[in-house]
Amino acid sequence: MSVSLAKGQNGPLDVSDVVVSVQLAAAADLSALLVTSNGKVRSDADFVFFNQPTGPGVQLVPNPGGIASLRVSLAGVPADIEQVRAVITLDDASSNFGRSAAPTARVSDAAGNVLYEYVIDGLTTESIVIALEVYRRQGAWKVRAVGQGYAGGFAALVTDHGVSVDDAPAPPPPTPVAAPAPITPPSSVAPTPPAYNQPPQQQPSYNAPPVPPAPPAYNQPPAYNQGPTPPAYPPAQQPAYNQQPTYNQAPPAPPVQNQPPAQQPEVSLVKGRPVSLTKGQKVTLRKEGGVALTMIQMGLGWDPIKKSGLFGSRTADVDLDASALLYADGNLVDVCYYGQLTSKDGSVRHMGDNLTGDGDGDDEVMLVDLQRVPAHVTTVIFTVTSYRGHTFEQVSNAFCRLVDSTTNSELARYTLQGGMAFTGMVMAKVYRVNGEWKLQAIGEGIQAKHAGEAAPQLGRFLTV
């Protein structure tokens, strides 16, 4: 039976090897500092972290889909090392422990039996904390609950422990000076103002049937039991746009009141010339010559951003998941995702889960047989959600593309420019209008880690 520790408490260790692990809702790293009696490392080799996973008597053990743990072989720790300090560092340095449930640190034996557990409460603005330490006392090993946050940042913590830090970025290469562009007289015709986004409509209610969960290789699967009817979304205010100056023109006419927002023009799908879609743009799913598309692929892709840290570079394991949610007149009736790779009617198939975003081209693909979609299904919405809670600020080159499955030719592509502070993205939808299928690029951010959390937020995208 494990012993619960409070801050400052300690307990004996009568085993030869221990494993230190942490449980935390946010993405984080676990590292170790091996310090002598003066509280300093002997050299940088006494710092164990993701780019140096092995130190004297201490090893960082990866945990696919979670936070790595520290294995400490007490007999292998050098005699002049008095403390092994376990440090938790949030991946997002701009975040803090106060935004989620308190982390829990555990000390187990080599067989996995939990010996001690420490809930590190009282953290607020810190993004780094010394969780606990394994230390020597009169020839015996003990563990102490520390829970000391570090406001100075990761560099300050390791520097205070004697680790050499060189985080000065390399100077950027000089930017060549381009020749000045020729001056062109301004056009006397004012540009067409940008199209306004459509105001969201009241979100309809839905009573989605439960989707049997099928968990991935880690954590818990999303549950799709739908809650009460979400509140209606208020109409969005139209943004103000700066007016382009005009030259030698009469004063502009007063604005027309209650003018409806401009519509994005629909474009045609032409063989050999894929369409580059903009946000909100629509295309009819028929090719040149009026031939209706029947089998399509929705390919979704992304690349994790490589992080340049204090002690080297690495790529975050950003696990994004593509899902297709099927709606019938505003009601969620089915979901195709990593836990249910084929919709119940067989019209939508998920081709497999990508856990990191590595590789070129599409990271996840959804196949849609438009002829098999049941008549009562009016809309299929495609989402991408971040299972581990990374935001799209940590993702680059996110895109969705439409492919004709018959010819394997790309018909349309929508690329997201820039990162957003969301854990989910509504990428696109296909929907029926007068018996004809259309595609619309959406590109709206939501806060959702899986399709179950996304579903209650999608009602505003169901209106045509």
C-alpha positions in Angstrom: 0.0 0.0 0.0 1.4 3.4 -1.0 2.1 6.2 1.5 0.8 9.7 0.7 3.3 12.5 1.3 2.7 16.1 2.1 5.1 18.9 1.1 8.3 18.5 3.2 7.6 15.0 4.4 10.0 12.2 3.8 10.1 8.4 4.0 12.6 5.6 3.8 13.5 3.5 0.7 14.4 -0.1 1.4 14.6 -1.2 -2.3 17.6 -1.1 -4.6 15.8 0.5 -7.6 13.0 3.1 -7.8 11.0 4.6 -10.6 9.8 8.2 -10.4 6.8 9.0 -12.5 4.3 11.9 -12.8 0.7 12.2 -13.7 -0.3 15.5 -15.3 -3.1 16.7 -17.6 -0.8 19.0 -19.6 2.1 18.1 -21.8 5.3 18.1 -19.8 8.8 16.7 -19.4 10.5 15.0 -16.5 14.2 15.4 -15.9 16.7 14.8 -13.1 19.5 16.8 -11.5 22.2 14.8 -9.6 23.7 17.2 -7.1 26.4 17.0 -4.4 26.3 18.3 -0.8 26.6 21.9 -2.1 23.5 21.5 -4.2 25.4 21.6 -7.6 26.0 19.1 -10.3 29.6 17.9 -10.8 29.3 18.5 -14.6 26.6 18.7 -17.3 26.7 14.9 -17.4 24.7 15.0 -14.1 21.7 16.5 -15.8 19.4 13.8 -17.3 16.8 15.0 -19.8 15.3 14.2 -23.2 18.5 14.9 -25.2 20.7 13.2 -22.6 18.5 10.4 -21.2 21.2 8.6 -19.2 23.3 9.7 -16.3 25.2 8.0 -13.5 22.7 5.6 -12.0 19.7 7.4 -13.5 17.9 6.7 -16.8 15.0 8.5 -18.5 12.5 5.8 -19.6 10.2 6.9 -22.5 6.5 6.5 -22.2 4.7 6.5 -25.6 1.7 8.7 -25.4 2.7 10.1 -22.0 5.4 11.6 -19.8 8.7 9.7 -19.4 9.7 8.3 -16.1 13.0 8.2 -14.2 14.6 4.9 -13.2 17.1 5.3 -10.4 19.5 2.5 -9.5 20.5 3.5 -6.0 23.6 1.4 -6.0 24.8 3.0 -9.3 24.5 6.6 -8.0 28.1 7.9 -7.3 29.1 8.2 -3.7 29.5 12.0 -3.9 26.0 12.5 -5.2 23.7 13.2 -2.3 20.4 14.0 -4.0 18.6 13.1 -7.2 16.0 15.9 -7.8 13.1 15.1 -10.2 11.9 18.2 -12.1 8.7 18.6 -14.0 8.7 21.2 -16.9 5.6 22.1 -18.9 6.1 21.9 -22.7 4.4 25.3 -23.0 6.5 27.8 -21.1 3.8 30.4 -21.4 1.4 28.2 -19.5 1.4 27.3 -15.8 0.4 24.5 -13.4 -2.5 26.6 -12.1 -4.4 26.0 -15.3 -4.9 22.3 -14.7 -5.3 19.8 -11.9 -2.3 19.4 -9.5 0.3 17.1 -10.8 1.0 13.8 -8.9 4.4 12.4 -8.4 4.9 8.7 -7.6 7.8 6.6 -6.4 7.5 2.9 -7.3 9.7 -0.1 -7.0 11.1 -2.0 -10.0 8.0 -4.2 -10.1 5.7 -1.2 -10.4 4.4 -1.2 -6.8 3.7 2.4 -5.8 5.6 3.2 -2.5 4.9 6.9 -2.2 2.5 9.4 -3.8 2.7 13.1 -3.6 0.0 15.5 -5.0 1.8 18.7 -5.7 -0.8 21.2 -4.7 -0.5 25.0 -4.2 1.1 25.7 -7.6 -0.2 28.7 -9.5 1.9 30.7 -12.0 4.9 28.2 -12.1 5.7 26.3 -15.2 8.6 24.3 -13.6 8.6 22.5 -10.2 11.1 20.3 -8.3 8.6 17.5 -7.5 10.6 15.4 -5.1 14.1 14.2 -4.4 15.7 10.9 -3.6 18.5 11.5 -1.1 21.1 9.9 1.2 20.9 10.2 4.9 23.4 8.4 7.2 24.1 5.8 4.6 20.5 5.1 3.8 18.2 6.3 0.9 15.1 8.3 1.5 12.5 10.3 -0.5 11.3 13.8 0.2 8.3 15.7 -1.2 9.6 19.0 -2.3 7.0 20.8 -4.5 9.2 23.9 -5.1 8.1 26.0 -8.0 10.7 27.9 -10.0 9.6 31.4 -11.2 12.9 32.1 -12.9 12.3 29.6 -15.7 14.0 26.5 -16.8 17.3 28.1 -17.6 17.5 29.7 -14.1 16.7 26.4 -12.4 19.5 24.4 -14.1 21.9 27.3 -13.9 21.4 27.5 -10.2 22.3 23.8 -10.0 25.5 24.4 -11.9 24.5 23.2 -15.4 26.1 25.2 -18.2 23.5 26.9 -20.4 24.1 28.5 -23.7 20.7 29.6 -25.1 21.9 32.5 -27.2 20.4 32.1 -30.6 22.7 32.3 -33.7 22.5 35.7 -35.4 20.3 35.6 -38.5 21.9 36.0 -41.9 21.9 39.5 -43.3 18.9 40.3 -45.3 19.7 41.4 -48.8 18.4 44.8 -49.7 16.1 44.6 -52.7 16.0 47.3 -55.3 13.2 49.7 -54.9 10.1 48.8 -56.9 8.9 51.3 -59.5 6.2 53.6 -58.4 2.9 52.8 -59.9 0.1 55.4 -59.9 -2.7 54.3 -57.7 -5.8 52.8 -59.4 -8.8 55.0 -59.5 -11.0 52.0 -58.8 -11.4 51.0 -55.2 -10.8 47.3 -54.5 -13.7 45.0 -53.8 -14.0 44.8 -50.0 -13.3 41.3 -48.5 -16.2 39.0 -48.0 -17.7 38.9 -44.6 -18.0 35.6 -42.7 -21.5 34.2 -42.4 -23.1 34.9 -39.0 -23.5 31.7 -37.0 -27.1 30.5 -36.6 -28.6 29.1 -33.5 -27.1 25.7 -32.8 -29.7 23.0 -33.2 -30.2 20.3 -30.6 -29.0 16.8 -31.2 -29.5 13.4 -29.6 -26.5 11.5 -30.8 -26.4 7.8 -30.1 -23.5 6.6 -28.0 -20.5 5.6 -30.0 -18.8 2.5 -28.6 -15.4 3.6 -27.4 -12.3 1.9 -28.8 -9.3 3.3 -27.1 -6.0 4.0 -28.8 -2.7 2.8 -27.3 -2.9 5.2 -24.5 -5.2 7.2 -22.2 -9.0 7.0 -22.3 -11.2 7.1 -25.5 -13.6 9.9 -25.9 -17.2 9.3 -25.0 -19.9 10.4 -27.4 -22.9 10.5 -25.1 -24.4 13.8 -25.9 -25.4 16.3 -23.1 -28.1 18.8 -23.0 -28.8 21.1 -25.9 -26.0 23.7 -26.2 -26.8 27.4 -26.0 -27.5 29.3 -29.1 -24.6 31.2 -30.5 -25.1 35.0 -30.8 -24.6 36.6 -34.2 -21.0 37.6 -34.8 -20.4 41.3 -35.3 -18.9 42.2 -38.7 -15.3 43.4 -38.4 -14.4 46.8 -39.5 -12.1 47.1 -42.5 -9.8 50.0 -43.3 -10.9 51.7 -46.4 -8.5 52.1 -49.4 -7.9 55.7 -50.2 -9.4 56.9 -53.5 -8.2 59.5 -55.8 -10.1 62.2 -57.7 -13.4 60.7 -56.9 -16.6 62.1 -55.6 -17.4 61.5 -51.9 -18.5 57.9 -51.3 -22.2 57.2 -51.0 -23.5 56.5 -47.5 -23.4 52.8 -46.6 -26.5 50.7 -47.2 -28.1 49.6 -44.0 -28.7 45.9 -43.3 -26.7 44.8 -46.3 -26.3 41.0 -46.3 -22.7 39.8 -46.1 -20.9 39.1 -49.4 -20.8 35.4 -50.5 -17.6 33.6 -51.4 -17.8 32.7 -55.1 -18.1 29.0 -55.9 -15.5 27.6 -58.1 -15.5 24.7 -60.6 -13.3 21.6 -60.4 -11.3 21.3 -63.5 -9.3 18.3 -64.5 -5.5 18.8 -63.9 -6.0 22.2 -62.2 -6.6 21.7 -58.4 -8.4 24.6 -56.7 -6.6 26.4 -53.9 -9.5 27.2 -51.5 -9.8 30.1 -49.2 -11.6 30.1 -45.9 -15.4 29.8 -46.4 -15.1 29.1 -50.1 -17.4 26.4 -51.6 -17.1 24.0 -54.6 -19.7 21.8 -56.1 -18.5 18.1 -56.2 -18.7 17.6 -59.9 -15.9 17.8 -62.4 -15.6 19.7 -65.6 -18.4 18.5 -67.9 -20.9 18.1 -65.0 -19.8 14.6 -64.0 -20.8 14.0 -60.3 -18.1 12.8 -58.0 -18.9 9.6 -56.1 -15.8 8.4 -54.3 -13.7 11.1 -52.6 -10.8 11.2 -50.2 -10.4 13.9 -47.6 -6.6 14.0 -46.8 -5.5 15.9 -43.7 -1.9 16.7 -42.9 0.3 18.6 -40.5 3.9 18.8 -39.4 5.1 19.2 -35.8 7.2 22.2 -35.2 10.8 21.5 -34.2 11.6 22.9 -30.8 15.0 24.6 -30.3 15.6 24.3 -26.5 18.4 25.1 -24.2 20.0 21.7 -24.6 19.3 20.9 -28.2 16.4 20.5 -30.6 13.6 18.0 -30.7 10.3 17.6 -32.4 7.2 17.5 -30.1 5.1 14.4 -30.5 1.9 16.2 -31.7 -0.8 13.6 -32.0 -3.6 15.1 -34.2 -6.6 13.0 -35.0 -8.9 13.3 -38.0 -12.6 12.6 -37.5 -15.7 12.7 -39.7 -19.0 13.5 -38.0 -22.3 12.7 -39.8 -25.3 14.9 -39.2 -29.0 14.4 -40.2 -30.9 17.7 -40.0 -28.8 19.0 -37.2 -28.6 15.8 -35.2 -25.3 13.8 -34.8 -26.0 10.3 -36.0 -22.5 8.7 -36.5 -18.8 9.3 -36.0 -15.8 7.9 -37.9 -12.6 8.3 -35.9 -9.6 6.4 -34.6 -11.8 4.3 -32.3 -14.4 3.5 -35.0 -12.6 3.3 -38.3 -15.8 2.8 -40.4 -19.1 4.6 -40.0 -22.0 2.3 -39.2 -23.4 2.6 -42.7 -20.0 2.0 -44.3 -20.0 5.2 -46.2 -17.0 6.8 -44.4 -13.7 5.0 -43.6 -10.7 6.1 -41.6 -7.5 4.8 -43.0 -5.6 4.7 -39.7 -4.2 6.8 -36.9 -1.0 8.8 -37.1 0.4 9.6 -33.7 3.1 12.1 -34.5 2.5 13.8 -37.9 5.8 12.4 -39.2 6.1 11.7 -42.9 5.3 13.5 -46.1 1.8 14.0 -47.6 -1.4 13.1 -45.9 -1.1 12.1 -42.3 -4.6 10.8 -42.0 -7.1 10.0 -44.8 -10.9 9.7 -44.7 -12.6 7.9 -47.6 -16.2 9.0 -48.4 -18.5 7.0 -50.7 -21.0 9.7 -51.5 -23.4 7.2 -53.1 -23.5 5.1 -49.9 -24.2 8.1 -47.5 -27.7 7.5 -46.3 -30.3 9.8 -47.7 -31.1 11.3 -44.2 -27.5 12.4 -43.7 -27.2 16.0 -44.9 -23.7 17.0 -43.7 -20.3 15.4 -43.0 -18.0 17.6 -41.0 -14.2 16.9 -40.9 -12.3 17.9 -37.8 -8.7 17.6 -36.6 -8.2 17.5 -32.8 -5.1 17.4 -30.6 -5.2 14.3 -28.4 -2.5 15.4 -26.0 -3.7 19.0 -25.8 -1.0 20.6 -28.0 -2.4 23.7 -29.7 -2.1 24.5 -33.4 0.6 27.0 -32.5 2.8 23.9 -32.2 1.8 22.7 -35.7 2.9 23.9 -39.1 1.6 23.2 -42.6 -1.9 22.0 -41.5 -4.0 21.4 -44.6 -6.9 19.4 -46.0 -7.3 18.3 -49.6 -10.0 16.7 -51.7 -8.9 13.9 -53.9 -11.0 12.1 -56.6 -10.6 8.4 -55.5 -11.3 7.1 -59.0 -8.4 8.9 -60.7 -6.4 9.7 -57.5 -6.1 13.3 -58.7 -6.2 16.3 -56.3 -9.2 18.5 -56.8 -9.0 21.1 -54.1 -6.7 22.1 -51.2 -7.2 24.3 -48.2 -4.1 25.3 -46.2 -4.1 27.0 -42.8 -1.8 29.9 -42.5 -0.2 30.5 -39.1 -0.8 28.8 -35.8 -3.8 29.3 -33.5 -4.3 28.8 -29.8 -6.8 26.0 -30.2 -6.6 22.3 -29.6 -9.1 21.5 -32.4 -9.8 22.7 -35.9 -13.0 22.3 -38.0 -11.4 21.9 -41.4 -14.2 21.4 -44.0 -17.6 19.9 -44.6 -19.4 18.2 -47.4 -23.2 18.8 -47.5 -26.2 18.3 -49.7 -28.0 21.1 -51.5 -31.0 20.1 -53.7 -29.6 16.6 -54.1 -26.1 17.7 -55.0 -23.0 17.4 -52.8 -20.8 20.5 -52.1 -17.6 21.1 -50.2 -16.9 24.1 -48.1 -13.5 25.0 -46.5 -14.0 26.2 -42.9 -10.8 26.5 -40.9 -12.3 27.5 -37.6 -10.6 26.8 -34.3 -12.3 25.0 -31.3 -11.1 23.7 -28.0 -11.4 19.9 -28.2 -9.0 17.0 -27.8 -11.2 14.5 -29.5 -14.4 14.2 -31.5 -16.5 13.8 -28.4 -15.5 17.2 -27.2 -15.8 18.7 -30.7 -19.4 17.4 -31.4 -21.2 19.9 -29.1 -19.5 22.8 -30.8 -20.3 22.0 -34.4 -23.9 23.1 -34.6 -23.0 26.5 -36.0 -21.4 24.9 -39.0 -24.4 23.0 -40.1 -26.2 25.9 -41.8 -25.7 26.2 -45.6 
